[in-house]
Amino acid sequence: MTMFWIGAVLVMAGAFLLYLASPNQSVTGTPLPRGACGWGGAGGLLAGQAALLSWAGLATAVFIALTFACLVWSIVPLVFMWLRARKEAGR
């Protein structure tokens, strides 16, 4: 079960880094270096996938990795938009 959590955290961190590599990301006000974030995110996804493969079968590990990546790519923009709107409303 430990490999599941290691894989899940690595996949989520990789997905977050890939999100930060996007020019449309809403976390920072300025664009971040796309190369570093992109390669780091790809490495995180691959390392997480490898950890999940050591815990589950191929189809299950791929499904879990894609589910966690989509979760990050869906929730992170909403959270940061909500935080930004809350901060601006407090001004």
Residue frames relative to the residue before (quaternion, step in Angstrom):
aa qw qx qy qz dx dy dz
M 1.0000 0.0000 0.0000 0.0000 0.00 0.00 0.00
T 0.5712 0.5950 -0.3804 0.4183 3.59 1.17 -0.51
M 0.6462 0.5197 -0.3277 0.4527 3.59 0.96 -0.77
F 0.5824 0.5636 -0.3758 0.4494 3.58 1.12 -0.58
W 0.7101 0.4556 -0.2717 0.4630 3.59 0.78 -0.98
I 0.6133 0.5231 -0.3511 0.4764 3.60 1.05 -0.67
G 0.6722 0.4934 -0.2911 0.4690 3.56 0.90 -0.91
A 0.6544 0.5172 -0.3156 0.4523 3.58 0.95 -0.85
V 0.6706 0.4873 -0.3017 0.4710 3.59 0.91 -0.87
L 0.6551 0.5088 -0.3145 0.4616 3.59 0.95 -0.82
V 0.6520 0.5002 -0.3175 0.4731 3.59 0.96 -0.81
M 0.6728 0.4867 -0.3065 0.4653 3.61 0.91 -0.86
A 0.6431 0.5004 -0.3275 0.4783 3.60 1.00 -0.74
G 0.6490 0.5113 -0.3147 0.4674 3.59 0.98 -0.79
A 0.6501 0.5042 -0.3143 0.4737 3.58 0.98 -0.81
F 0.6392 0.5168 -0.3265 0.4666 3.58 1.02 -0.76
L 0.6528 0.4995 -0.3156 0.4741 3.59 0.97 -0.79
L 0.6395 0.4996 -0.3346 0.4791 3.60 1.00 -0.70
Y 0.6140 0.5268 -0.3459 0.4752 3.59 1.07 -0.65
L 0.6609 0.5032 -0.3075 0.4641 3.58 0.98 -0.82
A 0.6258 0.5441 -0.3393 0.4441 3.61 1.15 -0.50
S 0.5686 0.6085 -0.3809 0.4016 3.58 1.22 -0.35
P 0.4711 -0.6704 0.4819 0.3103 3.62 -0.99 0.71
N 0.6806 0.4816 -0.2831 0.4741 3.61 1.24 -0.32
Q 0.3815 0.7396 -0.4861 0.2668 3.60 1.21 0.18
S 0.3013 -0.7858 0.5233 0.1337 3.56 -1.09 0.77
V 0.4295 0.7160 -0.4596 0.3028 3.61 1.22 0.22
T 0.7855 0.1632 -0.0786 0.5918 3.57 0.86 -0.97
G 0.5504 -0.6241 0.4421 0.3349 3.54 -1.18 0.42
T 0.7493 0.3239 -0.1814 0.5484 3.56 1.17 -0.52
P 0.5629 -0.5975 0.4361 0.3688 3.61 -1.11 0.53
L 0.3362 -0.7241 0.5708 0.1922 3.55 -1.10 0.74
P 0.6341 -0.5192 0.3792 0.4297 3.62 -1.18 0.33
R 0.3926 -0.7672 0.4624 0.2083 3.53 -0.50 1.24
G 0.6350 0.5549 -0.3424 0.4142 3.58 1.00 -0.75
A 0.6972 0.4738 -0.2812 0.4586 3.57 0.78 -1.01
C 0.6916 0.4635 -0.2844 0.4754 3.58 0.85 -0.93
G 0.6624 0.5227 -0.3092 0.4386 3.58 0.97 -0.82
W 0.6990 0.4457 -0.2745 0.4873 3.57 0.86 -0.93
G 0.6296 0.5235 -0.3342 0.4668 3.59 1.04 -0.71
G 0.6588 0.5052 -0.3031 0.4678 3.55 1.01 -0.81
A 0.6462 0.5061 -0.3207 0.4728 3.57 0.98 -0.82
G 0.6477 0.5120 -0.3145 0.4684 3.57 1.02 -0.78
G 0.6432 0.5205 -0.3174 0.4633 3.57 1.01 -0.78
L 0.6531 0.5046 -0.3134 0.4697 3.57 0.98 -0.82
L 0.6749 0.4887 -0.3008 0.4639 3.59 0.94 -0.85
A 0.6568 0.4972 -0.3151 0.4713 3.60 0.96 -0.82
G 0.6516 0.5073 -0.3110 0.4705 3.57 1.00 -0.80
Q 0.6342 0.5207 -0.3249 0.4701 3.56 1.04 -0.80
A 0.6414 0.5181 -0.3252 0.4630 3.60 0.99 -0.79
A 0.6540 0.4980 -0.3176 0.4725 3.59 0.98 -0.82
L 0.6632 0.4929 -0.3108 0.4697 3.59 0.97 -0.79
L 0.6315 0.5331 -0.3355 0.4521 3.60 1.07 -0.67
S 0.6464 0.5011 -0.3337 0.4687 3.58 1.11 -0.54
W 0.6893 0.4628 -0.2686 0.4884 3.57 1.24 -0.33
A 0.8101 0.1272 -0.0267 0.5718 3.60 1.01 -0.83
G 0.6545 -0.4946 0.3962 0.4123 3.54 -1.34 0.04
L 0.7413 -0.4481 0.2807 0.4134 3.53 -1.33 0.27
A 0.7123 0.4519 -0.2775 0.4597 3.60 0.66 -1.04
T 0.6603 0.5050 -0.3091 0.4620 3.58 0.93 -0.83
A 0.6687 0.5009 -0.3073 0.4556 3.59 0.89 -0.87
V 0.6484 0.4988 -0.3197 0.4781 3.59 0.97 -0.79
F 0.6457 0.5186 -0.3174 0.4619 3.60 0.95 -0.85
I 0.6558 0.5025 -0.3120 0.4692 3.59 0.92 -0.87
A 0.6649 0.5047 -0.3101 0.4550 3.60 0.87 -0.91
L 0.6783 0.4802 -0.2966 0.4705 3.59 0.88 -0.87
T 0.6293 0.5317 -0.3350 0.4573 3.59 1.04 -0.71
F 0.6811 0.4715 -0.2949 0.4763 3.59 0.89 -0.86
A 0.6357 0.5195 -0.3341 0.4629 3.60 1.00 -0.75
C 0.6708 0.4813 -0.3008 0.4774 3.60 0.92 -0.85
L 0.6015 0.5534 -0.3537 0.4548 3.57 1.08 -0.66
V 0.6692 0.4847 -0.2955 0.4796 3.58 0.90 -0.91
W 0.6998 0.4748 -0.2775 0.4559 3.59 0.85 -0.95
S 0.6732 0.4691 -0.3017 0.4855 3.61 1.19 -0.35
I 0.7399 0.4387 -0.2312 0.4547 3.58 0.89 -0.92
V 0.6411 0.5673 -0.3431 0.3866 3.62 0.85 -0.91
P 0.6807 0.4639 -0.3331 0.4588 3.67 0.74 -0.80
L 0.6477 0.5215 -0.3246 0.4507 3.59 0.98 -0.77
V 0.6525 0.5141 -0.3172 0.4575 3.58 0.94 -0.85
F 0.7129 0.4461 -0.2769 0.4648 3.59 0.83 -0.89
M 0.6025 0.5183 -0.3676 0.4829 3.61 1.11 -0.49
W 0.6452 0.5134 -0.3144 0.4704 3.58 1.00 -0.81
L 0.6612 0.4986 -0.3089 0.4677 3.61 0.94 -0.85
R 0.6516 0.5096 -0.3144 0.4658 3.58 0.98 -0.82
A 0.6604 0.4927 -0.3059 0.4770 3.62 0.96 -0.83
R 0.6458 0.5139 -0.3198 0.4653 3.58 1.01 -0.74
K 0.6459 0.5147 -0.3084 0.4719 3.56 1.05 -0.81
E 0.6866 0.4747 -0.2862 0.4704 3.59 0.94 -0.85
A 0.6303 0.5220 -0.3345 0.4673 3.60 1.08 -0.60
G 0.6562 0.5258 -0.3021 0.4491 3.57 1.15 -0.58
R 0.5595 0.6222 -0.3834 0.3910 3.59 1.23 -0.29
